[in-house]
């Protein structure tokens, strides 16, 4: 490929919620772009907000040194959605127009967007506005359509599983039921995998509607069978009565009221998103970053990098935008858990 065909100036931003591995992805993009292709890399601060305000700086190799193991993002992030309609403002196109203007003023040949579902949707909309865009999927929820795995997921599974492991000890000591609430509003991947890894007796996820009576009878039967304690793993997004604010707290109260068994809850919360990425996430994020730089060098825009059947590939943004990867009722992991006696409340 002629060097003249390789874009020389790219921007990188990170948007949406933080997760382990973002800095590894920034490093993967930056080092490949700089070392392999001699590109100039512009870091954009605080997600799409940084493009709106033109808050950016040149990323050099020195900026990328030592960040592989760091949690969070050296670029900062925000949940700015530039295409979101605001009825109070007459010109809803102001932010996208500013982004396009600043993209051109910065002389960017491509914009790398690191984020989850919302970020990929915005990236696709920017591509429709004429910007060259490449997406890198990250989220602890593992719910980005088109990729088997997102970085951040493995780290979060490790954190949640360690928490469940610790709850086994206290549950056994006190002969209690322990309910642990795991992140996941719409997708139950994190609860499913950590529940399996941590030996959860009950796993509840948004995709599989549960029957509270089934859960109560299951837990009472375990107690009657002289099983001294039970672990209930629930995603935060399961259906609960209107007015209730926490799936874990609601379930713990309800279980104790109905079964008479002492029950406690733990809401794991944001600790699942923080800290250093696992080795697997460091590797995946680095591979994603390098793959994004390679796509840019090939002028192959309008795509996200993806992990599919063990290989790094790419998927068109148009196929990804607006979709969510959910757990199917017949997913092999669900089948395996059921075969081992795990209850999904149905």
C-alpha positions, 0 to 999 in steps of 0.5 A: 500500500502506498504511504500516500493512502495511509491517513496521517491524522486520527482522533480517539475518544472514549464515551459512555461508562468507564470500564477496565481496559479502555487505556489498553485500547487507547494504547493499542490504537496509538502505538500501532498508529504511531509506530507502524504507520507514522500517524499523528494521534489526537486525544479528545477529552471527555467523549463527544463533549470534547469534540463539541468544545474542541478540547483535545491534545496530541497523544505521543508515545510518552502519553501511552507509556505505563497505561496498559494496566490502568483502570479508567481512561486517560482521555476522560469520558462522558455520556454526551449524546450529540444527536439526542433531541432537545425540545427546548432548543430550536436547533437540535443539529447544533452539536453534530454540526460542531463535531463535524466542523471541529473534525475538519478543523483538526484535519482528522482523517478518521475518528476512533470511538471507544464505547458501548451500544450508545457510542456505536449508535452515535458513531454510525450517525456521525458516519452518515454525516460524512465522518470517517469512523471506526468503533471499538466496543467496550462494556462490562455488560458484553451486550454490543451486537456483532462481537462475541466479547467486549473488553471490560467483561472479563474483568467485571466477571472476575470482580463479581465472582470474587464477591460471590465467593466471599459471600459463600463463606458468610452465608455458610457461617450464618446459614443465610440466604445471600442475594447479590445484585450484579450490574446489567440493565437489559442484558444478563451476561455478567450475572449469568457468567459470574453466577455460574463461576461463583456457584449461584443457586439461583440466577436471575437475568432480564431476558428470562422472566421469573416467577417469584413463587418458583424461587421461593419454593426452590429456596424452601426445598433447599432448606428442607433438604438440609442445604444450609445456605443459598446464593441468589445472583440477580442482574439489576435489570430484572422486573420488580414491582413499581416503586422498588429501586433495587432488585437485590434489596427487594428480593432479599426482603421478599424472600425473608418475608415469604420463606422465613429464612434469614436473608441479606443482600449485597449490591455490588455497584460501581466496584464492578467497573473500576480497577486494573483490567484482567490479563484477558481484557488487556490482551483483547483491548490491545488487539482491538486497538491494533485492529482499529489502526489497521482498518484506518490504514486500509481506509476501511471506515464505518466499522467496529472491530469485533471478536468472533469465533476466536478471531479479530474481525470487523462488522459494519456500524450500520449492522450494529447501531441500535441493536443489543446482544441479549442472552437467549433462553436456550443459550448453552450457558443457561442450558448447562446451569439448568442441567446442574440444578441452577434455578432461573425462576421458571 
